Amino acid sequence: MVLQYKLKTARAWRDYPGKTKIECDVSKCDFRLLSKDRKKILVDKGDYESVMTRFRQIEFFKRRGK
């Protein structure tokens, strides 16, 4: 899965490098989650907490099946 972010005023999405490496505050950004091949949007635009909550749910169920 690929986590991307953009400023709420910006147009282009960027790959998320990590919370400490972002140049602005996380509350000023939108986030989304894509599949590994970047062809499917798993979580559409939202705030950091809601996107990460869904990311953790997907990871939990992915590992639970093994």
TIKOL-58847 format. One record per residue (C-alpha): residue in one letter; chain; x negated, y negated, z. Coordinates in pm, whole numbers, plus 50000, padded with zeros to 5 digits. Each point is the difference from the previous one (the first is absolute). Example, Ala and Ser with C-alpha at 12.3 -4.5 7.8 and 13.67 -1.06 7.14 Angstrom:
node residuo A cadena A px 48770 py 50450 pz 50780;
node residuo S cadena A px 49863 py 49656 pz 49934;
This chain:
node residuo M cadena A px 50000 py 50000 pz 50000;
node residuo V cadena A px 49889 py 49648 pz 49926;
node residuo L cadena A px 50084 py 49706 pz 50224;
node residuo Q cadena A px 50010 py 49662 pz 49827;
node residuo Y cadena A px 50056 py 49645 pz 50122;
node residuo K cadena A px 50054 py 49650 pz 49868;
node residuo L cadena A px 50061 py 49658 pz 50146;
node residuo K cadena A px 50370 py 49915 pz 50000;
node residuo T cadena A px 49925 py 49711 pz 49762;
node residuo A cadena A px 49775 py 50205 pz 49766;
node residuo R cadena A px 50098 py 50214 pz 49703;
node residuo A cadena A px 49728 py 50266 pz 49973;
node residuo W cadena A px 49972 py 50302 pz 50230;
node residuo R cadena A px 49660 py 50100 pz 50141;
node residuo D cadena A px 49881 py 50321 pz 50160;
node residuo Y cadena A px 50002 py 49974 pz 50378;
node residuo P cadena A px 49640 py 50001 pz 50137;
node residuo G cadena A px 50095 py 50010 pz 50368;
node residuo K cadena A px 50152 py 49769 pz 50259;
node residuo T cadena A px 49668 py 49845 pz 50103;
node residuo K cadena A px 49885 py 49935 pz 49640;
node residuo I cadena A px 50309 py 49808 pz 49889;
node residuo E cadena A px 49935 py 49626 pz 49973;
node residuo C cadena A px 50345 py 49895 pz 50127;
node residuo D cadena A px 50240 py 50097 pz 50277;
node residuo V cadena A px 50193 py 50324 pz 49943;
node residuo S cadena A px 50330 py 49822 pz 50065;
node residuo K cadena A px 49944 py 49781 pz 49691;
node residuo C cadena A px 49974 py 50302 pz 49767;
node residuo D cadena A px 50233 py 50249 pz 49836;
node residuo F cadena A px 49904 py 50367 pz 49984;
node residuo R cadena A px 50099 py 50298 pz 49789;
node residuo L cadena A px 49909 py 50367 pz 49978;
node residuo L cadena A px 49930 py 50179 pz 49670;
node residuo S cadena A px 49940 py 50362 pz 49912;
node residuo K cadena A px 49642 py 50113 pz 49949;
node residuo D cadena A px 50024 py 49968 pz 49620;
node residuo R cadena A px 50164 py 49654 pz 50043;
node residuo K cadena A px 50300 py 50094 pz 49785;
node residuo K cadena A px 50268 py 50012 pz 50271;
node residuo I cadena A px 50086 py 49745 pz 50267;
node residuo L cadena A px 50057 py 50187 pz 50326;
node residuo V cadena A px 50079 py 49693 pz 50210;
node residuo D cadena A px 50102 py 49678 pz 49835;
node residuo K cadena A px 49895 py 49656 pz 50124;
node residuo G cadena A px 50022 py 49960 pz 50377;
node residuo D cadena A px 49814 py 49892 pz 50311;
node residuo Y cadena A px 49694 py 50185 pz 50133;
node residuo E cadena A px 50176 py 50183 pz 50283;
node residuo S cadena A px 50284 py 50143 pz 49792;
node residuo V cadena A px 49769 py 50116 pz 49720;
node residuo M cadena A px 49758 py 50162 pz 50244;
node residuo T cadena A px 50285 py 50171 pz 50184;
node residuo R cadena A px 50112 py 50161 pz 49675;
node residuo F cadena A px 49637 py 50088 pz 49913;
node residuo R cadena A px 49966 py 50188 pz 50330;
node residuo Q cadena A px 50330 py 50184 pz 49940;
node residuo I cadena A px 49888 py 50115 pz 49657;
node residuo E cadena A px 49663 py 50118 pz 50136;
node residuo F cadena A px 50169 py 50186 pz 50288;
node residuo F cadena A px 50233 py 50196 pz 49773;
node residuo K cadena A px 49726 py 50064 pz 49745;
node residuo R cadena A px 49782 py 50164 pz 50266;
node residuo R cadena A px 50292 py 50176 pz 50171;
node residuo G cadena A px 50069 py 50213 pz 49692;
node residuo K cadena A px 49648 py 50151 pz 49993;
